[in-house]
Amino acid sequence: MAAAEEGRSGNGIMIRDLAQRDWPAVRSIFDAVVSRGDSFVYDTDMTDRAARSLWIQAPPGRTVVALDERGAILGTAKMGPNQRGPGAHVATASFMVAEDARRRGVGRRLAEDALAWASIAGFRAVQFNAVVATNEPALELWRSLRFRVIGKVPGGFRLRNGDFVDLLILHRHIS
Amino acid sequence: MAAAEEGRSGNGIMIRDLAQRDWPAVRSIFDAVVSRGDSFVYDTDMTDRAARSLWIQAPPGRTVVALDERGAILGTAKMGPNQRGPGAHVATASFMVAEDARRRGVGRRLAEDALAWASIAGFRAVQFNAVVATNEPALELWRSLRFRVIGKVPGGFRLRNGDFVDLLILHRHIS
């Protein structure tokens, strides 16, 4: 886990569990990302209760924030089992980065942390269920982290202009 | 929808929305199916609250029962959007048939009803997220209803003997 541990503090970015006081900043990132309408299969204009319920994961799941050196929240991730029961050995995770914090490696730090968490928690793999096929920055990151496409939902995502694009299902074994 | 409408009453099997009084019989089928450990990514020994919350779908979803001519419950299905927001045009559904009602076309009746519902409700497709690759009767049914495999989660399902088998993702467009 050396690389992942380094990832938690490297690049001036720190990852820690979400605290109650982080929620307003996380909600602001959440709303901005969801309202872009290009990456998440979430409703816009969610109530605070619905947004909390969706994003804040209780154990065995976990929600984290990425902070800069001054403590400003740059991004957030949630993770947990992708299925229950006989499917609970595969994890899933979701990631959001603040608009003004992009291209600084925040997503990569969050992803490395999630992979480290999945390994420590004993998951055998990580699966993303709905990666929008036009979300190239995300796909580039997942490919570089050895995720591979294991499925494609034709026209599974409706863009704001009304066009439909595929949703990709990505997967990576945890060693 | 002629074929589907016929399906609702043909073969002596009737489909209708779940009523409160159906729950004990549905819970009994639910527990028996989940405890087999060969088809559902659900936990066994769920509380009644958890089982209800998982199986009873509020609008825009729907939960139904299949009844024989004497009103005995033979099976049940739940259906609803597979994702939210920009993914909400794809439906999903789950099906359970009582052990002693198998090989009587109950699953097919429930599936035809779900496809009719998805069409009427305006969904563009139906997706199953986790079909166990060794569940041949289910796969045969889905293939006969023009579902196709759009993804495969390697080792996504843990059998009771400890072996891992693939989970298949199935999809069908709604015309």
Chai-1 contact restraints between the chains, C-beta under 6 A:
chainA,res_idxA,chainB,res_idxB,connection_type,confidence,min_distance_angstrom,max_distance_angstrom,comment,restraint_id
A,V41,B,Q83,contact,1.0,0.0,6.0,A-B,restraint_1
A,V41,B,R84,contact,1.0,0.0,6.0,A-B,restraint_2
A,V41,B,G85,contact,1.0,0.0,6.0,A-B,restraint_3
A,V41,B,P86,contact,1.0,0.0,6.0,A-B,restraint_4
A,V41,B,G87,contact,1.0,0.0,6.0,A-B,restraint_5
A,Y42,B,R84,contact,1.0,0.0,6.0,A-B,restraint_6
A,Y42,B,G85,contact,1.0,0.0,6.0,A-B,restraint_7
A,D43,B,R84,contact,1.0,0.0,6.0,A-B,restraint_8
A,D43,B,G85,contact,1.0,0.0,6.0,A-B,restraint_9
A,Q83,B,V41,contact,1.0,0.0,6.0,A-B,restraint_10
A,R84,B,V41,contact,1.0,0.0,6.0,A-B,restraint_11
A,R84,B,Y42,contact,1.0,0.0,6.0,A-B,restraint_12
A,R84,B,D43,contact,1.0,0.0,6.0,A-B,restraint_13
A,G85,B,V41,contact,1.0,0.0,6.0,A-B,restraint_14
A,G85,B,Y42,contact,1.0,0.0,6.0,A-B,restraint_15
A,G85,B,D43,contact,1.0,0.0,6.0,A-B,restraint_16
A,P86,B,V41,contact,1.0,0.0,6.0,A-B,restraint_17
A,P86,B,F157,contact,1.0,0.0,6.0,A-B,restraint_18
A,P86,B,R158,contact,1.0,0.0,6.0,A-B,restraint_19
A,G87,B,V41,contact,1.0,0.0,6.0,A-B,restraint_20
A,G87,B,G156,contact,1.0,0.0,6.0,A-B,restraint_21
A,G87,B,F157,contact,1.0,0.0,6.0,A-B,restraint_22
A,V90,B,G156,contact,1.0,0.0,6.0,A-B,restraint_23
A,I150,B,G151,contact,1.0,0.0,6.0,A-B,restraint_24
A,I150,B,K152,contact,1.0,0.0,6.0,A-B,restraint_25
A,G151,B,I150,contact,1.0,0.0,6.0,A-B,restraint_26
A,G151,B,G151,contact,1.0,0.0,6.0,A-B,restraint_27
A,G151,B,I169,contact,1.0,0.0,6.0,A-B,restraint_28
A,K152,B,I150,contact,1.0,0.0,6.0,A-B,restraint_29
A,G156,B,G87,contact,1.0,0.0,6.0,A-B,restraint_30
A,G156,B,V90,contact,1.0,0.0,6.0,A-B,restraint_31
A,F157,B,P86,contact,1.0,0.0,6.0,A-B,restraint_32
A,F157,B,G87,contact,1.0,0.0,6.0,A-B,restraint_33
A,R158,B,P86,contact,1.0,0.0,6.0,A-B,restraint_34
A,I169,B,G151,contact,1.0,0.0,6.0,A-B,restraint_35
